[in-house]
Amino acid sequence: MVLPAWAFWVALVVMLIGLVGTVVPILPDVVLIWLTALVYAIAEGFSTIDPLTFAALTVLAAIGVTTEIWVSQLGGKLGGASWQALLAGMGLGAVGFVVGLLVGGIGALPAALIGALSGVMLVEYLRRRDWKETARAGAGWLAGCLVSGGIKLLVGLAMILLFVWQVTRG
């Protein structure tokens, strides 16, 4: 089924909101881009967004969604954080996320970041009793978080470009 031109433009605007969400924590991110592509593909019967293209978009979305976890963990590891500190960071990050959701929803991601960073630094301090090493591990984890934001931005941009390319080529 051929969709009207306005459907493409609406989808593109929604995807651009998702792209902004890769750097603004209160907005949805690559998940919104993926969902928009899915709705568009279903609406047009997977003719321009064929199953192979949609599979590529799904792989990119999976990378974008999980990048916050694995890149921040890698940054922490490179900064000298132990597996126990990284595990504590994940746990307190999850607690922070839930608490942030209960307190208005908007604070979920900042609370998750604060919880995760606190977990990494608390365990590292208890292990080493050295603030310099604790700060190094925390900085590594935080640097990983910042890098993951850049990766998510690039992944979101790649998803949008793939979508636009497929739709405009007909």
C-alpha positions as CSV (number, residue, x, y, z in Angstrom):
1,M,0.0,0.0,0.0
2,V,1.3,3.4,-0.9
3,L,1.1,5.9,1.9
4,P,0.4,9.6,1.3
5,A,3.5,11.9,1.4
6,W,2.3,13.5,4.7
7,A,2.7,10.1,6.4
8,F,6.4,10.1,5.7
9,W,6.8,13.7,7.0
10,V,4.8,12.9,10.2
11,A,7.0,9.8,10.7
12,L,10.2,11.8,10.1
13,V,9.1,14.5,12.7
14,V,8.4,11.8,15.3
15,M,11.8,10.1,14.5
16,L,13.5,13.5,15.0
17,I,11.9,13.8,18.4
18,G,13.4,10.4,19.1
19,L,16.8,11.6,17.9
20,V,16.6,14.6,20.3
21,G,15.7,12.1,23.0
22,T,19.1,10.4,22.6
23,V,20.6,13.5,24.3
24,V,17.7,14.8,26.3
25,P,16.9,12.2,29.0
26,I,13.2,13.0,29.5
27,L,12.3,12.2,25.9
28,P,12.1,8.7,24.3
29,D,15.0,7.9,22.1
30,V,15.9,5.1,19.7
31,V,12.8,3.1,20.9
32,L,10.6,5.9,19.5
33,I,12.5,5.9,16.2
34,W,12.1,2.1,16.0
35,L,8.4,2.2,16.9
36,T,7.8,4.8,14.3
37,A,9.5,2.7,11.6
38,L,7.4,-0.3,12.7
39,V,4.1,1.6,12.5
40,Y,5.1,3.0,9.1
41,A,6.2,-0.4,7.8
42,I,3.0,-2.1,8.9
43,A,0.9,0.8,7.5
44,E,2.5,0.4,4.1
45,G,2.6,-3.4,4.1
46,F,6.4,-3.7,4.4
47,S,6.8,-2.6,0.8
48,T,9.4,0.2,1.2
49,I,10.5,-0.7,4.7
50,D,11.0,-4.4,3.8
51,P,11.7,-7.1,6.3
52,L,15.4,-6.9,5.8
53,T,15.5,-3.2,6.3
54,F,13.3,-3.5,9.4
55,A,15.7,-6.2,10.7
56,A,18.6,-3.8,10.3
57,L,16.6,-1.1,12.1
58,T,15.9,-3.6,14.9
59,V,19.6,-4.5,15.3
60,L,20.5,-0.8,15.4
61,A,17.7,-0.2,18.0
62,A,19.0,-3.0,20.1
63,I,22.5,-1.5,20.0
64,G,21.1,1.9,20.9
65,V,19.0,0.6,23.8
66,T,21.7,-1.5,25.4
67,T,24.6,0.9,24.8
68,E,24.0,2.7,28.1
69,I,24.6,-0.5,30.0
70,W,27.7,-2.0,28.2
71,V,29.5,1.3,27.4
72,S,29.2,2.7,30.9
73,Q,30.3,-0.7,32.3
74,L,33.3,-0.7,29.9
75,G,34.2,2.8,31.0
76,G,34.0,1.9,34.6
77,K,36.2,-1.2,34.0
78,L,38.8,0.9,32.1
79,G,38.7,3.4,35.0
80,G,39.6,0.5,37.4
81,A,36.2,-0.4,38.8
82,S,35.8,-3.9,40.0
83,W,33.0,-6.2,38.9
84,Q,31.4,-5.8,42.4
85,A,31.4,-2.0,42.0
86,L,29.8,-2.3,38.5
87,L,27.2,-4.7,39.8
88,A,26.4,-2.3,42.7
89,G,26.2,0.5,40.2
90,M,23.6,-1.4,38.1
91,G,21.6,-2.3,41.3
92,L,21.6,1.2,42.7
93,G,20.9,2.6,39.2
94,A,17.8,0.4,39.0
95,V,16.7,1.6,42.5
96,G,17.3,5.2,41.5
97,F,15.3,4.7,38.3
98,V,12.3,3.3,40.3
99,V,12.5,6.0,42.9
100,G,12.7,8.6,40.2
101,L,9.6,7.1,38.5
102,L,7.7,7.4,41.7
103,V,8.7,11.0,42.2
104,G,7.1,12.5,39.0
105,G,8.6,10.3,36.4
106,I,10.9,12.9,34.9
107,G,13.6,12.3,37.5
108,A,13.9,8.6,36.6
109,L,17.0,8.8,34.4
110,P,18.9,11.4,36.4
111,A,18.1,9.3,39.6
112,A,19.3,6.2,37.8
113,L,22.6,7.9,36.9
114,I,23.1,9.2,40.4
115,G,22.3,5.8,41.9
116,A,24.6,4.0,39.5
117,L,27.5,6.4,40.0
118,S,27.0,6.2,43.8
119,G,27.0,2.4,43.7
120,V,30.3,2.3,41.8
121,M,32.0,4.8,44.0
122,L,30.7,3.4,47.3
123,V,31.9,-0.1,46.6
124,E,35.2,1.1,45.2
125,Y,35.8,3.3,48.3
126,L,34.9,0.4,50.6
127,R,37.3,-1.9,48.7
128,R,40.3,0.4,48.4
129,R,39.8,3.2,51.0
130,D,41.4,5.5,48.5
131,W,39.5,8.5,47.2
132,K,41.8,9.0,44.2
133,E,41.2,5.5,42.9
134,T,37.5,5.7,43.8
135,A,37.2,9.0,41.8
136,R,39.1,7.4,38.9
137,A,36.7,4.4,38.7
138,G,33.7,6.8,39.0
139,A,35.0,9.1,36.3
140,G,35.6,6.1,34.0
141,W,32.0,5.0,34.5
142,L,30.7,8.5,33.9
143,A,32.9,8.9,30.8
144,G,31.3,5.7,29.6
145,C,27.9,7.1,30.1
146,L,28.8,10.2,28.1
147,V,30.2,8.1,25.3
148,S,27.1,5.9,25.3
149,G,25.0,9.1,24.7
150,G,27.1,9.8,21.6
151,I,26.8,6.3,20.3
152,K,23.0,6.5,20.8
153,L,22.9,9.7,18.9
154,L,24.8,8.1,16.0
155,V,22.7,5.0,16.1
156,G,19.5,7.1,16.0
157,L,20.8,9.1,13.1
158,A,21.7,5.9,11.2
159,M,18.2,4.6,11.8
160,I,16.6,7.7,10.5
161,L,18.9,7.9,7.4
162,L,18.2,4.2,6.6
163,F,14.4,4.9,6.9
164,V,14.6,8.0,4.7
165,W,16.7,6.2,2.1
166,Q,14.4,3.3,1.9
167,V,11.2,5.4,1.7
168,T,12.5,7.9,-0.8
169,R,14.0,5.3,-3.1
170,G,10.5,3.8,-3.4
